[in-house]
Structures are given as structure tokens and as C-alpha cells.
Amino acid sequence: MSKKKIIFVDGYNIINAWPKLIAIKDNISLDASREELINILSEYQSLGEEKVYLVFDAYLATGERTIGERVCKNITVYFTKQKETADQYIERVLDLTGKRDVIRVATDDSLIQQTILSRGGTRLSSRELLVEYNNLKNQMTRMKVKEPEYQQKNMVTLDEKTKNILDEIAKQLKK
């Protein structure tokens, strides 16, 4: 059985590190920056090979909050319970998974980075995650630019007469 590839992302840590997300948080709202991060990581997951778990902590939150796991735009988003940090949640999950899966954690928090390394995971800084995301997008863009070239090489062209004959056969088959 092959190991699953998983990346845990410390949501607020990334929001407070990426210039685009800081600007959204400061000029619009924290909710809008969370939504943009979800959009980015959903695209990241679709371009890459890892299952994304985005963790937002509720350590200082008060009042009603969504707690627990939900799937949003194809990634798993987890909101911790009150007085639990994202780091604590990630550490707990790392302990449960052990070395069954290949786990990376994206955070700039040096304490959790050391914990991750000592528990068999790999750390990724917020900057490295952004570079990976941009590289994946650039690879996809390069492939799309070459795509028409590939399609033309494999495309069979038909003259109008042959196309009409095939259309007639298709109509008769539908009857």
C-alpha cells in the first residue's frame, strides 16, 4: 500500500505571511483572506499530488464558531476548538498518523517546525509553499501553451462531404 501524501497548512500563519493575503485581511476582512487562501490551496491540491488540510485555530476566539472538519472547495478545512492552537492540532494528528503517510506542514512557526521534524514530518515555510504553488501554476500554463500544438498533431481533418456522410450515419444510428 502506498503512503498518502498530505500537507497541513497553518492557515493564520500563512495569511499573516503572504503579502496578497495580508492586503485582503487589512483592506477587506479576515473572512475574505481565509476564503482566498482556501481558493489558492484548492488549486494547489488540484495541480499537485498532496491532500491539503488547512487548519485555522480558535485559540483566542470567543463566541459561536464552527469547530471541526469540513470539505470546502475540495480541500479539508479544520477549525480547532477554543483554546487549541493549530500547532497543537497538527502535533496531535502527526502523533496519530506516525509514519504511515508522508506528511509536510506549512508554517513559519519555528517551534512547530522542530516538532514536525522530530516526529517524522517535513516542514515547509510559508515562502516555500508560495514558491511551490507558483511553480505548479507556471508548469500548467506552459503545458496549456503547448496543448494546441499537441492537439493539431493528433487531429484528423475531414472534408465537408465526409463530415456530412458521418452526420447522416450518426442520425440513422440514433433512430
Secondary structure, 3 states (H helix, E strand, C coil): CCCCEEEEEEHHHHHCCCHHHHHHHHHCCHHHHHHHHHHHHHHHHHHCCCEEEEEEEECCCCCCCCCEEEEECCEEEEEEEECCCHHHHHHHHHHHHCCCCEEEEECCCHHHHHHHHHCCCEEECHHHHHHHHHHHHHHHHHHHHHHHHHHHHHCCCCCHHHHHHHHHHHHHHHC
